[in-house]
Amino acid sequence: MTADDSFDRLDDDYPAYTMGRAAEIIGTTQGFLRAIGEHRLITPLRSAGGHRRYSRYQLRIAARARELVDEGTPIEAACRIIILEDQLEEAQRVNAEHRRSAALHTAAT
């Protein structure tokens, strides 16, 4: 089973991956995962024993951060870029919904 296969088996928000496994999947260190957590890019859930658990969604975000850092972007800037990308995507989604709603309203009148 490849890492991509494991992604397909779980809900995006289910915190299934330990820190070690998460780091292995995205090809980074546990310290990198801690650092992006400190910069509030992702907040892993905690197991009953206090261990960090990551979801597929969080791993995709961490992989994007790793990509930016590997290209030479400082980790703080990479985290901010990803947060802004996410905000832009959400704003575009909301705008598209408003346009569809306005078009339906116009067509109905």
C-alpha positions in Angstrom: 0.0 0.0 0.0 1.3 3.4 -0.9 0.9 6.7 1.0 -1.7 7.8 -1.5 -3.7 4.6 -0.9 -3.8 5.3 2.8 -5.2 8.8 2.1 -8.1 7.3 0.2 -9.3 5.1 3.0 -10.1 7.7 5.7 -12.3 10.8 6.1 -10.3 14.0 5.5 -10.9 15.3 9.1 -10.3 12.0 11.0 -7.1 12.4 13.1 -5.6 9.0 12.1 -1.9 9.6 11.8 0.6 9.8 14.6 3.3 12.5 14.4 5.9 9.9 13.3 3.7 8.5 10.5 2.6 12.0 9.4 6.2 13.1 9.1 7.1 9.9 7.2 4.1 10.3 4.7 5.0 13.9 3.8 8.8 13.2 3.9 9.7 15.6 6.6 10.7 15.6 10.3 8.6 15.7 13.4 10.3 19.0 14.2 8.9 20.5 11.0 5.4 19.4 12.1 5.9 21.0 15.5 7.1 24.2 13.8 4.1 24.6 11.6 1.9 23.9 14.6 3.7 26.7 16.5 3.0 29.0 13.6 -0.7 27.9 13.9 -0.9 26.6 10.4 -2.3 23.3 11.7 -3.5 22.3 15.1 -3.3 18.5 15.5 -5.8 16.8 17.8 -4.4 15.0 20.8 -5.0 11.4 21.8 -6.0 10.5 25.3 -2.3 10.2 26.1 -1.6 13.6 24.7 0.1 12.5 21.5 -0.5 14.5 18.4 -2.8 13.1 15.7 -3.0 14.4 12.2 -5.8 14.2 9.6 -5.4 13.8 5.8 -6.5 17.5 5.4 -3.7 18.6 7.8 -1.2 16.4 6.0 -2.0 18.1 2.7 -1.5 21.5 4.3 1.8 20.3 5.9 2.9 19.0 2.5 2.2 22.3 0.9 4.2 24.1 3.6 7.1 21.6 3.0 7.0 22.4 -0.7 7.3 26.1 -0.1 10.1 25.7 2.5 11.9 23.3 0.1 11.8 26.1 -2.5 13.5 28.5 0.0 10.6 30.2 1.6 11.1 30.8 5.4 8.7 28.7 7.4 6.9 31.7 8.9 6.3 33.1 5.4 5.2 29.7 4.1 2.6 29.4 6.8 1.3 32.8 6.1 1.1 32.2 2.4 -0.9 29.0 2.9 -3.3 30.8 5.3 -3.8 33.5 2.7 -4.3 31.0 -0.1 -7.0 29.3 2.0 -8.7 32.6 2.7 -8.6 33.5 -1.0 -10.1 30.1 -1.9 -12.9 30.6 0.6 -13.6 34.2 -0.6 -13.8 32.9 -4.2 -16.2 30.2 -3.2 -18.5 32.6 -1.4 -18.4 35.0 -4.3 -19.3 32.2 -6.7 -22.3 31.3 -4.5 -23.4 34.9 -4.4 -23.2 35.1 -8.2 -25.3 31.9 -8.6 -27.8 33.2 -6.2 -28.1 36.6 -7.9 -28.4 34.9 -11.3 -31.2 32.7 -10.0 -33.0 35.7 -8.5 -32.6 37.7 -11.7 -33.9 34.7 -13.8 -36.9 34.3 -11.5 -38.0 38.0 -11.9 
